[in-house]
Amino acid sequence: MEIKFGQHTIEFFFKKFCIENPEEKKKLLPLVTDIIYDYNMHVVKLEKEKDEIHKSALLIDIQEIENKIADIFTNNKSK
């Protein structure tokens, strides 16, 4: 199974969603910090997991977490 996920910093997600304004970052930071930490912990588990069934479950979890992160960034981005 090919692993396409890697750990990312909060700054990576700011860049991904084109968040450059420091005030906007300040507003989003408390909303995404714990979720991005959870994302990175799932990636670590995925990298260490040997069982393909558990890997599949972790991949689903990571995708769901990515969706949560995207929702936060898109729904709280200043227009």
BELFEN-V384887 format. One record per pair of residues at least 6 apart in sequence whose C-alpha atoms are under 7 Angstrom apart, sorted by sequence separation. I is the first residue (numbers start at 1). J is the second residue. D is the distance in Angstrom with one decimal. If there is no record, write none. Layout:
BEGIN
I_J_D / I_J_D
END
This chain:
BEGIN
19_25_6.7 / 49_55_6.3 / 46_55_5.8 / 46_58_6.2 / 42_58_6.6 / 42_62_6.4 / 39_62_6.1 / 10_36_6.9 / 39_65_6.1 / 8_40_6.8 / 7_40_5.0 / 35_69_7.0 / 7_43_6.2 / 6_43_6.2 / 32_69_6.7 / 5_43_6.6 / 17_73_6.8
END
